[in-house]
Amino acid sequence: MADRKAMTARIRGRVQGVGFRYHTRAQAVKLGLNGWVRNEPDGSVLVTAEGPETAVQSFSNWLRKGPPGARVDDIHIEQREAQGLFDRFSIEH
């Protein structure tokens, strides 16, 4: 898994109530990533994804802007080696 990376991101701004999770899942699937996205009680969105390093980088860049209708005010991204923990990308509730 040398060329596979993982990342976790916490996104703050206008990211709940604008379809952020659904757009995030669609983007992850398009890039061939596995993981999950969920709304957090504090109004942020938390995302964990893993897959090819270039796809993880593209996904991170996409998350910095988000989908139409969203406003990303702050994002904190941590990257690490992939562990193969996920077999799909899901929306957690």
N, C-alpha and C positions, 0 to 999 in steps of 0.2 A: 504493500500500500504506500510505497514511497512517493508516488505522484498524487496521492489522495490526501486531502486536507479536510479539516472540520472547522466550523466557526459557530460562535454563539453571539447574537447581537440583541441588545436592548434598544428599542427605538422609542423616542418620546416626541410628542407634538400632537398634531391632529391625526391620530393613527387608529382610533377606535370609532366605529360607526361610519366608516368610509369604504368598507370592503377591503381593508388592508390585508387581512388574513387570506382572503380568497385570491387576491392578486398575487400575494406572496407565494402561495401554494402553486399557482399557475406558472409563475416565473421559475420556481424551483424545479418543477416537473419538466418544463421546457429545457432547462439546463442539465437535466439528468441527476439532480441532487435528491438525497433522502434526508429526512429529519422531521421537524414539526414547527408549527407556529401557534401562538396562543396570546390572547389578551390577558393582561395582568391587572390585579385589583387597583393598582396605582395609576391606571390609564395608559401605561406603556404597552408595547408589544414585544414579546420575547420570541426569538427565532433560533433554532439550532439546525444546522445543515452540514452534510458531508458529501464529498464526491471528488471528482477530478479538481486539481488545484486551480486550473484556469477557470473552471465553472464556479468554484467558490469565490474567486476574485470578482468575476462578473456579477455574481449574486450580491456580494458585498457592495459593489458600486451601485447596483440597482436599488438596494435598500437605503442608500444615502439620499435618494430622491423619493422613492416610493411610487405608488400608483397615482393616477389623476385623482384629484380631490383630497389627497392626503397632504400634510405638511410635516416634514421631518425637521424638528428643532434641534434634536440631539440624538446621536447614535454612539453606542459603545460596542466595539467589536473585539472579541478575543478569538485568535486563531490557534489551532493546535493540530496535531497529527490525527487523522481519521482512525476510528476504532472499529468501524463496520457495525455499528449498533442498530442501524435502521435499514429496513427493506423497502420503504416508500416514504413519501412526504405527506404528512397529515396535518389537519387542523385540530388542535386540542381544545377542549372546552373546560 
